[in-house]
Amino acid sequence: MPNTPSGRLEDKVAIITGGGGGMGGAQARIFAAEGCAVCVADNRLEAAEEVAGEITKAGGRAIAVELDVRVTDQWADVVSKTETEFGPVTHLCNNAGANFRVGFEEQTEEQFRLIMEVGLNGSFLGIKAVVPSMRKAGSGVILNMGSLASIRPGGGSPGYAAQKMAMVGLTRSAAHSFAKDNIRCVIISPGHVDTPFIRGNNEHSPNSWETSIDNPDNFERRLNNTPLGRLQRPEDIANAFMFAATDDAAMITGSMITVDGGAGI
Ligand SMILES: NC(=O)c1ccc[n+]([C@@H]2O[C@H](COP(=O)([O-])OP(=O)(O)OC[C@H]3O[C@@H](n4cnc5c(N)ncnc54)[C@H](O)[C@@H]3O)[C@@H](O)[C@H]2O)c1
């Protein structure tokens, strides 16, 4: 465990999208260990159930729900289920993302749309869905997932570049719009994190030997791009989410926190 739990999120209620994934799963576990009730939301229900099961087994409070972040009605159901189970939502972590690692001329319109719809539209819909609940709670924190592509998008996947740069604007817009409701919004940008996103071959993020970090050449390339000398672990990023989620970050809104071992320098 990264920190000794001390109830920093006692009585809080979080919805964590992509909660069955590497980084969302780590956030769910760390938030729950700090007393937060978590709704682990993912379009892969089994993966969400596994994370929620681990949390409840450890004595924490969690439910698993199936959510495709692109669908407004599903968001309404998830907020309603979470409220019924735990009370008004105080935290939203927008992790769900997609990528297709091909360049501009190879990327299809379908791939571009999917990247934007999952990462950007999904976060927009999530924010709209949780704000009324956060108003009931009296305060809230929205944490958006950025990337190195939110800092220097480079010449790879154009959809990913556009989506992750757009998250900066979405974060600032939400921060400005909801400050009056005592709701903060922060974007957290990791560097290279060892998760299925860059290692596995998934529907939302396909990898071949050419792109996976199973390939030592790719692993080394990402490592050499990280001045602090190691890839990040999901927990490195979840610790920053935790900081931003608490009153330690009470005056931080609209900002980006990078957790990249210096990769973005
Ligand atoms: N791994 C990295 O190096 C890295 C670096 C920077 C940013 N990111 C971003 O971090 C986020 C989480 O990625 P991860 O590394 O934990 O990968 P991951 O593949 O382990 O997790 C992503 C999760 O999102 C879920 N998901 C995909 N489409 C969805 C949809 N339509 N609705 C609901 N859930 C959906 C997947 O089922 C999966 O559980 C993504 O936004 C990704 O762009 C990853």
The ligand as a Tripos MOL2 file, in Angstrom:
@<TRIPOS>MOLECULE
LIG
   44    48     1     0     0
SMALL
NO_CHARGES

@<TRIPOS>ATOM
      1 N1         -1.3630    3.2650  -19.5970 N.am      1 LIG1
      2 C1         -0.8060    4.3990  -19.9690 C.2       1 LIG1
      3 O1          0.3930    4.4690  -20.2340 O.2       1 LIG1
      4 C2         -1.6200    5.6660  -20.0100 C.ar      1 LIG1
      5 C3         -0.9400    6.8810  -20.0050 C.ar      1 LIG1
      6 C4         -1.6670    8.0560  -19.9950 C.ar      1 LIG1
      7 C5         -3.0360    8.0340  -19.9800 C.ar      1 LIG1
      8 N2         -3.6900    6.8240  -20.0000 N.ar      1 LIG1
      9 C6         -5.1610    6.8780  -19.9280 C.3       1 LIG1
     10 O2         -5.5780    6.2540  -18.7220 O.3       1 LIG1
     11 C7         -6.9290    5.8140  -18.8290 C.3       1 LIG1
     12 C8         -7.0710    4.4330  -18.2360 C.3       1 LIG1
     13 O3         -6.2490    3.5610  -18.9000 O.3       1 LIG1
     14 P1         -5.4300    2.3380  -18.2340 P.3       1 LIG1
     15 O4         -4.0100    2.5570  -18.5770 O.co2     1 LIG1
     16 O5         -5.8560    2.1020  -16.8480 O.co2     1 LIG1
     17 O6         -5.9420    1.1970  -19.2220 O.3       1 LIG1
     18 P2         -6.9160   -0.0570  -19.0740 P.3       1 LIG1
     19 O7         -7.0660   -0.5770  -20.4390 O.co2     1 LIG1
     20 O8         -6.3950   -0.9630  -18.0130 O.co2     1 LIG1
     21 O9         -8.2780    0.5990  -18.5540 O.3       1 LIG1
     22 C9         -9.1950    1.2520  -19.3730 C.3       1 LIG1
     23 C10       -10.5850    0.8300  -18.9260 C.3       1 LIG1
     24 O10       -11.5660    1.5920  -19.6330 O.3       1 LIG1
     25 C11       -12.6420    0.7180  -19.9200 C.3       1 LIG1
     26 N3        -13.4410    1.2270  -21.0470 N.ar      1 LIG1
     27 C12       -13.1010    1.2890  -22.3610 C.ar      1 LIG1
     28 N4        -14.1170    1.7720  -23.0800 N.ar      1 LIG1
     29 C13       -15.1370    2.0320  -22.2120 C.ar      1 LIG1
     30 C14       -16.4630    2.5410  -22.3480 C.ar      1 LIG1
     31 N5        -16.9650    2.8660  -23.5550 N.pl3     1 LIG1
     32 N6        -17.2220    2.6860  -21.2340 N.ar      1 LIG1
     33 C15       -16.7360    2.3440  -20.0160 C.ar      1 LIG1
     34 N7        -15.4930    1.8450  -19.8270 N.ar      1 LIG1
     35 C16       -14.7050    1.6930  -20.9080 C.ar      1 LIG1
     36 C17       -11.9800   -0.5980  -20.2460 C.3       1 LIG1
     37 O11       -12.8650   -1.6840  -20.1560 O.3       1 LIG1
     38 C18       -10.8640   -0.6410  -19.2140 C.3       1 LIG1
     39 O12       -11.2570   -1.3040  -18.0350 O.3       1 LIG1
     40 C19        -7.2730    5.9900  -20.3070 C.3       1 LIG1
     41 O13        -8.0280    7.1850  -20.4450 O.3       1 LIG1
     42 C20        -5.9230    6.1600  -20.9910 C.3       1 LIG1
     43 O14        -6.0230    6.9690  -22.1460 O.3       1 LIG1
     44 C21        -3.0120    5.6560  -20.0210 C.ar      1 LIG1
@<TRIPOS>BOND
     1     1     2 1
     2     2     3 2
     3     2     4 1
     4     4     5 ar
     5     4    44 ar
     6     5     6 ar
     7     6     7 ar
     8     7     8 ar
     9     8     9 1
    10     8    44 ar
    11     9    10 1
    12     9    42 1
    13    10    11 1
    14    11    12 1
    15    11    40 1
    16    12    13 1
    17    13    14 1
    18    14    15 2
    19    14    16 1
    20    14    17 1
    21    17    18 1
    22    18    19 2
    23    18    20 1
    24    18    21 1
    25    21    22 1
    26    22    23 1
    27    23    24 1
    28    23    38 1
    29    24    25 1
    30    25    26 1
    31    25    36 1
    32    26    27 ar
    33    26    35 ar
    34    27    28 ar
    35    28    29 ar
    36    29    30 ar
    37    29    35 ar
    38    30    31 1
    39    30    32 ar
    40    32    33 ar
    41    33    34 ar
    42    34    35 ar
    43    36    37 1
    44    36    38 1
    45    38    39 1
    46    40    41 1
    47    40    42 1
    48    42    43 1
@<TRIPOS>SUBSTRUCTURE
     1 LIG1         1 GROUP 0 **** ****
